[in-house]
């Protein structure tokens, strides 16, 4: 088996299906493990009010606490020109420490620096803040009225952040009006939190050369370096960002948080290293939140179920500050993927975002910029349409799927899908789940009054941001990078602009180079997260690692191979045109016995240069021509207890098409993790606020994380349609299960309740909600029966 430059990537003989032990064991090098001589600890004073004027801040008692070295406030930072930091969204900025008033409960008000963590906490408790409560805006619909202006710092003098729309508004309206059948439903994707295993944290200090050394839990170290230069005024070459091991990110570790800026200011002011590691409560109450999209979904169709038009109008709750990192051309992210896997001839989507007295929202929690919300909207909408038409949900989907021969497919909202075979993927899922037998079982159970549901989600995702002509963060074009150096012994190192948080880059990147160069993956070192050594990259989020950095690594390896070919020709004593790369060796064409390995070539590159410059290395910056479009077909089977409302997920089948698979075990692990998060959102997780703006989910007792006891058994599988424009044909998979699974779960529950007339329940579909829906439906049905 060979891998030529222009051929699709394939898993070759050297690609083992086992994990690299370095990835399993990890380095154990977390921010909270770091210590430096003379290190101080930072604790942030946080507001107990959701919205209040700050009348005064008294730090005198805090300064008397043993071990406390300094306390700074928002006014101190403002005087130094550091009062505000730009968000990655570009539409907004955020107070580092509250100035004048607080805008959400747990907002940062003051920073305390002390000799120990305990002293810092004691000092924070001793800071006295006098508040004057202000009216609270607890939801975006109240925010629309602008009766309470939350952000007087903004020129617009309104709570409205942005309006975004895409598609044919008038054409969609006409098509909907002319449609024989039509559904409309408000579908809410509740506010969620990524809740990574490790909270956010950092250590900041200035070395003897006056250079900032900044260890931080960042998914995008290079972007942090640039952002910190913009915020602090420190010249960028004097900032060294190191992102060590990260215990999960999921989008939560993309924004720059106030604690980071305060740590840097403290290190500069006090001349000592400063560590800040937040508590779990701080992470759950003040760092970036996701979702909170209220989506009015309207679909038109013919009598036989052919879709005619789609309109989605969204009201988005972004909290007090916009935490999104969406590209400047896409303020609502890639929500335009809301047409899903279907051939809508015309569509229109619009999003209006508003400020509220909640923590900053809008981050992409394990999804590519609002794709999860879009997928949930269309997959719920298609099931509601199937119910309206009295059609089988599978039949409706197949009738409206984009066909394999239609790719590349231009969607009604401007995306060009690269490849797919949606019918095949769904057929594989149906066969694996045993759909015909399940339908028969369901019919028998319904005769007995039992509630069994079968739910589907046949989603399409858009991942791999760039291309740079469309995508940026802070104006920095979105591409990614890789540098490969092969040492004289045939070992090597890969340096990439990405940053793993558990995705297995240490394994996958080594495998790509091993496949491309015929080397042992165990002898390929992977290094990320250090801005002094890695080439500039935009980081890891939006499922962009393999679509962008993986491509950059493959292309850099091919550059190495092209250079190696010259050296091989010299060693084989033939012209370069007479050499071919075959079976992981350079061979003389027609004379396979006359060959040299890459390991032999590597040694010669440093000892027998044949009048070429020494060394064997290459760098590549990859700017994708398009995003990639992984898809999947998920099926959930549930049983609902009619008396208690308890839902049991009996089976769940996930068939993913992520293009060419590099490491099957990595893909399997990503799917299992994403499905577990999707299950949590569907059934148990919601960050709730009361009418006074108080956060009701401040710890893992109130915001539940599923354990092995609650998590269903996952059945997985794959179909493969390579991406035609990606160097390896890969598409990415890290976010797909989180994107696709919530709708399958909810659709299954609603399918179980559909004989009672239940049409929709918003997530999380808790036992209490289901019980109430059953009781209400039974009451309605009894009333209707009595009238009849």
N, C-alpha and C positions, 0 to 999 in steps of 0.2 A: 504494500500500500504506500502511496506517495502523496505528498502534499505540494503541489506546484503553486506558484505565486498567484495564479488567477483561478485556481480551483477552490471549491467550497471546503471549509474546514471539516475534518473528520476525526473521530476518536481512533487513533492508530494503535499499533501494538504496544507502544510505550505508555499508553494512558491506562493506568491501573484504576480499578473501581474502588480502591481503598483510600482512606483519608491520609493526608500527610500528617505524621504524628506531631509536627510543630503546631499545626492548627488545633489538634485535639487538646494538647497540653497547654498551649498559650504561654505567654511570657510572664503573666502576672504583674505587669508593669502599669498599674492604674494610678491616676492622679492622686487618689487618697493614700497611696502607698509611698508617695514621694516625701522626703524630708531634706531640709537644707539647714546649715548652721544659722542660728539666729532667727529662724522662721517665725513669723507672726501669723495669727489666725484671724480671719474676718468673719464677723457675724452681721447680718443685715437686720435692722429694725424694720418691722413691717406693720402696715396699717391694719387696724381692726375694723375700719369703716370702709364700705364700698365707694362712698362718695362724700367727701368732707373737705372743708377749708382747713388748712393748717394755721392755727392761730399763733402757736409758738412751739419751739423745740428747746428743751432744757437738757444740756449734756453734763451739767456739773456733777450730779451724783454718779454718772457713769464714769467720769474721769477719776473718781475716788475709789473705784473698784480696783483691788489689787491686780496688777498685771495688765490693765488697760493702758494702751499707749496713745491712742488718738481716736477721735470721733469726727467724722465729716458729714455734712448735710448737703442737700440739694443746692442751697444758696452758696455753699463753699465751692461746689463744682461749677455752678453758673458763673461765679466770679472769675474762675480760671478758664472759662470758655469750654467747659466739659459737661455742661448741664444736660445736653441732649445727644443721643446717638442716632445715626440714620439706620432705619430698618432695611433689610434686604429687599423689601417690596419695592421701595422707591417712591411710594405715594405718601409715606408717613415718616415720622421720627418719634422717638420714645424718650421720655425722661429717664435719666440714669437713676437719680434719686428725686423723689417728689418735690416739686417746686410750686408753692402756693396752695395746692390742693392734691388730694389723692383721688384716683379714678377707679380703683378696684380694691377689694379686700385682699390683703397680703402684699400690696404694692410696697416697694422698697422706699423707705423714708430716710434712713441714716445708716452709716456704716461704722462699725466698731472694730478696732484692731487691738489685739491683745496677745500676751505671751502664750496662752493656751486656749484651746477651744472652749473649755469650761469658763474661763475668764471672759472670753468674747461674748458668750451667751449671757453671762451675768451682767456684763456691761450693757448689752442690748436691752435687757429687761429694766435696767436703771435709767435709760433715756426716757424722759417725760415729754410726751407730745400732747398738746391741747388741740382738740378738733372741734369744729363746728359743722355738724352734719348737714348735708345738702340732699335735695331730692334725688332719688335713684332711678336710673333708666335700666330696667332689668331685661328688656327684650328689644329686638330690632324694630318691631312694629310700633312700640312706644317711641323709639328713637326717631322714627320717620317724622313725627310731629314737630320736632325741634323745639318743644316747649322748655326743655332743659338742655342747654348747650354744654356738651361735655368737654369740647376741645376749643376753647377760645383762642388758643395759640395758632389755629389754622386760619388762613385767609378767607376760606369759604364761609366761615361762621355758620356752619351747619353740621349735623351729625352724619351726613351722607358722605361716604368715603369715595365711592366711584360708581359709575354705571358702565357696564360693558355689554356689548351685544354682538352677535355674529349670525349671519344667514339672511334669508329673504323674509323680512317681517310681513310685508303686504301680501306676498305670494303665499306665505304660510297661512295667514288669516283667511285668504280666499279659499285655499284648499280645504282648510278645516270647516269653513262654512258650507262648502259643497259636499263634504263627506257624508255618506249615508249613515255611518256609525261613528260615534265619537265618545271618548271618555276624558274625564278631567278629575284629577286627584291631587290634593296637597300631600306631599311626601316629605317628611322631615328626617334628616340624618342628624342624630343628636350630637351634642358636644362630647368629644372623646379626648382622652389623653394618652399619648404613647406609652407612658409609664415604663421607661427603660430600666433594666436591672440596676444600673449604676446611675445615680443622679448626676447633675451637671457639676463641674468643679474646675478649678484652675490653680496653678502656682505661678506667681510672677516675681521676677527679680531682675535687677540691672547688674550685669557683670562688671568686671574691672575696666572694661573698655567702654562702659556706658551703654551697652547694648541690652535691649529688653529680651530676656529669656522667658518665654511664655508657654508653659505646659497647660494644655486645655483639652477638655472633652469635646472635640470639634469634628464634625463630619466633613468639613471643608477648610483645612488649615491655611491654604494659600489665600482664599477669600477672606479669612479672618485677618491675615497679615495686612492685606490691603485695607480692610475695614478699620482696623485699629490705627493704621496710619492716618486715615481720614478723620477718625474721631479724636485721637490724642495729639495729632500734629507731629508725632515722632516720625522721622524719615524712615521709609519702608526698609531700607537696607540695614537699619539698626533694630529691626524687629525679627526675632527668630521664634517661630511658632512650632511647637512639637506636640503632636497629638499621639499620646501613647495608646496602650490598649483601652478600648472603650467597651463598656458593658452595655451594648445596645444603644441605638440612636433613634431609628424610626422617624426621623425628621425633627425630633425634639432637640437635637444637638446641632442644628443648622444655624439658628439665630445667635446673635451676640447678645448676651444678657448683662444687665446692670452689674451683677456681681463680678464679672470679668473686668469691666472698666474700673470699678472700685478697687479691685486687687492691684491693678496696675498703678492707679493713683496712689494707693497706700505704699506700694513698693518704692515709688519715686519720691514720695514725701518723707518716708521714714528711713529709707536707705537699707531696708531689710527685705528678705523674701516674704511674700504674703500668700497664704493658702486660703482658698474659699471652696468649701464643698457643701452643697446644700443638703438639707434634710429631705426626707421623703415628702413631708407635708409641704415644704417650700416647692419641691418639684411639681407636686400635684396641683398647687394653687397659683403659681406665678409664672411658670415657664410656658412655652407655646402650646396652645390647644389646637385641636383639629375639628373639622366638620362644622356643625351648627348651620346647616343649609336647609332652609324651608323652600321646597321646590314644588311649584304648581305645574304639574305635568299634564299636557293635553295631546292626545293622539287621535288622528282621524283614520278611518279605514273603510274599505268597501264591505258589502254584506258578506262576501266570502273570505274576508280577513286580510286583504292586501292593504298594507299601510299606505296612507296618502299624504300625511303631513305630521310634523311634530313641533310643538311649541313648549318650551320650558322657561318659566319666569321664576327667578330665585331671589329670595330675601336672605341675605347673609349676615350673621352676627360675628363681627370681628373683635369684639371686646374693646378695651380702652385704647389699645395701640394695635396696629396691623402687624402681626408677626410673620406674615407670609413672605416667602422668598420667590414669588412668582416673577417671571420675566416681564420686562417693561411693556412689551407688546401684548402680554397676556395677563392683565390684572386679576382675572378670575382663573388663572391657570389654564389647563387644557380641558376645561369643562365642555368645550366644543365637541369632545368625543362622545357626547350624550346621545348621538344617533346610534351608537353601539354597533352591533353586527348586522344591521338591517339596511335595506335599500329604500330609505325615505327619499322620495323625489324632491321634497322641499322641507326645510326646517328653519327654525329660528330659536335661538337661546339668548337669554339676557340675565344678568346678575346685577343686583344693587346691594352694596355692602354698607353697613352702618356701625357706628360706635355704640357701645353699651358699657355699663359699669361692671364689666367682667374682665378677667385676665386676658392678655393679648391672645388673639386667635388667628386662624388662617393657615397654620402650617400644614404641610403635606405629610400626614401620618401614613407612612409606608404606602404612599401612592404618588404618582407623578402629577403633582399640581392639580388637585381636585378631580382626578379621574375616578376615585372611589365613589364620590358623591354622584358623578355623572352616570357611572355604571349602575349604581343602586336605583337611580331615578328611572332609567330606561328599562331595567329588568323587572322592577315592580310594575311599571306602566304596561309592559307587554303582558304580564299576568293578569292585570286588571282588565285589559282589552280582551284577552282570551275568555275571561269570565263573562264579560259583557256580550261577547259573540256566542257564547256557549261552545267554544272550540277547545280542543285539547291544546295545552300550552306548548307541547312539542310540535304539533301540526302548524300552529300559528308561527312559531319561530322558523321552521323549515321553509314555510311559504315565503318568508320575507328575508331570509339570509342572503348576504352577498355571496354569489356563486364563485367557485374556484376560478372559473374562466374570466371573471370580471376584474381580477387583480392585475396590475395595481388599480385600486378603486378610489376615485375621487368622491369623498363624502359630501353631503349637502352643506356641511358646515366648514368645508375648506381643507380637511386633512386628506392625504393620499395614503391609503392603507397599502402596505407593501406586499403581503402575501397571506394566504390562509386557505383552509379547507374546512369551513365551519360545519358543513353537513357531516363530513367524516368524523370530526372530533365529537360531535353530539352522538353520532351512531355508536362510536366506541363506548361512550359513557352509558348509553341506553343498554347496550349489550352487557356491559360489566355489572350494571345495577339490576338487570333482569326486569326491564320495564313492563313487558307484557304480563308477567306473573304478578308484579306489584299492582297493576291496574285491576286484575282479577281479585286479588286479596282485598284491595281497597273497596271494591264494589260489595263484596261479601260483608265486610265490616260495617259499611254504611247501612246495609240492610238491618244490622243489629244495633244501629245507633252509635257505633264506635267511631272515634275521630282519628283517622290516619291521613297524613298528607304527604304528597310528593312535590318537591319544589325544584325549580330549575334556575340556573343562571348561565347564559351563554354569552359571555362578555368579550369585548375587545378593549385592549388597553393601548395607550400610546406612551412609549418610554424612550429613554436614551437621549434626553435633552443635551445638546443642540437639536438641529444645526444652528451655527452661530448667527446666520442671517435672521433667525427668528428668536433666539433665546440668549438671555444674558442675566447676570446678577450684578447689581450696582454698575451696570454699563459694561461689565467684563463679559466678553463673548463666551458662550459655552462650548467648549471643546474639551478634549482631555489628552493626556500625554503619557509617554513611557520612555524610559532610558534603559537600554540593555548593555551590559558589559560581560563579555565572555573572557574568563581568565585563561592563562596558558595551559592549565590542566584540564580544561573543559568544564570546570565549574563556572558559575556565573551569578550575576545579581540583576534583579529587575527593580527599578525605582519608578513608581507611578504616582500620578497626581490624585489618585483616589485615596480613600481611607476606610479600611474595613472596620465594621462594628460587629463582626460575627458571620459575615457572608462567605468566609472561606477564601478570600483573595490569595492567602498564602499558598493554598493548594491550586486554585484555578489558574492563577497567573503563571506559576511554575509549569503547569501542564501545557499551557499554550506554547511557551518557549520550548519545552521538551519536544512537543509535536512538530513545531516548525523547524527545529534545529537538530533533532535526533540526539538530544542529550538526556541525562538522567534527571528527572524532576526533583529527586531528593538532594541534588547538588546545586539547585537553583534557589538562591535566597531572594526573598521578596521584602522590599522596604517601602513603607508609605508613611505619611504623616509628619515628615520633617521638611520644613520649607527651605532648609539650607542644602538639602541633598536631592530631594525629588524635584523633577521639572514642574513648572507651574501647571496646576490642574484645578478643576472646579469642584472636585470632591465626590463623595458617594451619597446619593439620595436619588429619588425619582427613577429608581431602577436603571441607572445609567452606567453602572460599572462595566458590565460586559459589552453593552452596545457601544460605549465610547472608549473607555480605558482598555478593555479587552481587545478592541479593534486596533488601538494604538500600539499595544504590545505585539500583536500579530504583525502589524506593518513594520515595526522596528525590528522584529526578528527576521523578517524577510529582507530588510536592508542589510542586516548582519549576514544573512545567507548569500546575498548578492556579492558582498565584499569577499566573503569566504570562498566564493566560486573562483575568483581571480587567483587566490592563493592555491586552491586545489588544482587549478590548471597548471600552475607552475610545478607543483609537486608531482603531478601526473605526466608532466612534460608534453602537454598537448595545448592546443589553442582553447581559449575560453568557450568558444562555440561548440567544441567537441565534448564539453562536460555537461552532464545532467544530474539533477538531484533525484535519486530514486532509492526507495527502501532505506531512507534515513542515511544515505551516503552520497558522496559525489562519485559518479562513475563515468568512465569513458564510454561514450555512446557506442553500443554494439559490442563492448568488451567489459561486461559486468565484473569480471574478476579483477580488473584494474580499477581500484577504487581507494578512496580515503574517507575516513570518518570526520565528523565535525570536531571531535576531540583532537585528532591529528592535525587538522587545519588550525585549530586554536593554538596549539603549541608552536606551529610554524609561524603564526602571525606575530609572535614575539621573538622568534629565533631565526627565521628564514624568510625575510620579508619579500624577497624577489623584487627588489627595487620599488616596493610599495611602502607607504607609511606604516609603522608598526601599530599593533592593537587590533582588537576586534570588538567594536561597539557601535551603537547607533541610537539616535533619539528620533521620536516621531510624535508630532502633534496631530491628532485626528479630529477633523471637523466633519461630522457625519452629513451626508447629503439629505438625509431624511431621518425621522424617528423610526423606530421599529414598533411593530404592532402584534405583540403576543396575544393569544386568545385562549379561551378555555370553555369547557362544558362541565358544570358542576351539578350534581344531583343530591338532594337531601331527602331522606325518608324519616318522618317523625310520627310519633304516637302522642296524642294529647289526652290527658285524663279529664274526662268531662266534668267530674265532680270537683277536682282541685285546681284545674288549669295547668297542671305541671306538664311540661313538654319533654319528651325523651327523644333524642336524636338516635335513631336505630342504626342508620347507615349514612355514610357520606362518601360519594365517589367524585374525585376531582381528576379530570383529564385536561392536561395543559399542553398547549403548543407554544413552546418558547424558541422555536427554530432549532438549530443544531445544538445538541447538548454537549457541553465540554466535560463535565463531571457529573455523572448520574447521582451520586450520593449527595453532592452539594445541592443539586436541584431538589432532591427528595426532602432534605432538611429544610430548605427554604419554604417549600410547599407546606410541610407540617407546621412550621412556625406561623406562617401567614394564615392558615386555616384556623389555628387556635385563636389568633387575634380576631379574625372575622367572627368566629363563634362567640367570643366575649362581647363584641359590639352588638351582635344580633340579640343576645339573651340577657346580659348582665351589666354592661358598662354604660354609664352616663355620668358626666360631670353636671350636677344639678345646682341651680341657684334658686333661692326663694325670692319672693317679690321685693324683698329689701336688699337684694344683691349679695346675700351671704352664701359662700361656697359650702355645700353640704357634703362634699366628698373629699375630705382632707387627708385620708389615709387609706391603707389597704383593707381596713375593716368596712369602709363605706364605698370604696371604689374597688370592686372585686377583680382579682386576677385569677383566671382559671388554673386549677392544678390538674394533675393527672386523674384525679377522681371525677372531675366534671367534664374533662375534654373527651370528645368522642373518638372512636377509632377511625383513622383516615385510610381510605382506599384510593390509591393514586395510579396514574398512568399518563402516557404521552402520545401525541401525534407530532409529526415533524414536517413543517413547511419552512424551508430555509428563507431567511430574509435575502432578497436578491442583491441588495446594495451593501450588505455587511461583509467584511473580509472573511469571516468565518461562517456566515449564515446564521449567526446567533441573534436572539431577540431580547433576552433578559427574562427573569422569572421571579425575582425577589419580592415584587409587590403584587403579582397576579392573584395569589390566593387571598390576600387581604382585600383586593379590589372586587373579586368575583363572588366570594362566599357569603357575605351578609344577605344578599338578595335571595340566594338559594334557601337559606334557613328560613327567612321570613315568608317567602313564597310557599314553603312547605307547611308552615303553621297556618297560613291563610287558606291553603288548599284543604287542610284538615277541617277548618271551621266553615268552609264555603257552603256545605249543606244547610248550615244555620242561617246563611245570608250575610256572613261577615265578609267585608270587602277589603278592609285595610286596618292594620294596627301599626303604629309607629314603633320603631326600635327604642330601647331594648324591649323585646317581646317577653316581659317578665311573667311569672306565674300569676301575679295579681292582675295584670292587664288582660291576660288570656281568660282568666276566671270571670272577670267583669264583662268581657266581650261575649262570653258564652251566656251568662245570666241575662244580659241586655237583649241578646238575640232571642233567647227563649221567651222572654217577656213580650217582645215584639211579635213573635210568631204566635204565641198564645192569644194575644190581643187580636191579631188579624184573623185567627181561626174562629174566635168567639163572634167577631163581626160577620164572618161568612155564614 
